[in-house]
């Protein structure tokens, strides 16, 4: 690989959509419309200073992406309104109870902070990490986490994530020096909470 990892830029919106559609089938984002992902969500992670995103490419071909929420970061109210409108216009809201849960999905950092005596001000969170299937097990995810960690180290002590409870995913995080610190229930699924010292 002649892999290059750079910040997401304003020309990457179609690339983001492709990575979401191919690799994030278990995420809330996957159920929202192409236009929402390509414009509203993309603009949010690009312009909102609470977030930063890195994208890995090889000769222009996208390999993977990582989207990070910095300490005490929040999505804008504007984005929540757009999620509401988008979801109401899509079939996703046939089950309104799931949609209402979606609006309340916030990473339960405070509970973790209390339990593990770590300061909320010191935590960044991986919102999404995705690597194209054919490029997995080649160090792309590792390099994305490594570069993100270097950037975060200046102002954060921990990187946390809520990941699906699968052996493959847990193995990946453990290989990247994350430790299992608990569970979280999202959409009736038990997610594993992982933490990495920066």
NORRA-V825474 format. One record per helix or strand of 2 or more residues. SS is the DSSP state (H for helix, E for strand). FROM is the first residue (numbers start at 1). TO is the last residue. Records with the same first field share a line. If there is no record, write none. Layout:
BEGIN
SS = FROM-TO + FROM-TO
END
This chain:
BEGIN
E = 3-7 + 51-58 + 61-69 + 123-131 + 158-163 + 179-186 + 189-197
H = 13-23 + 29-31 + 34-47 + 77-89 + 91-94 + 96-104 + 109-116 + 120-122 + 133-135 + 140-152 + 167-175
END
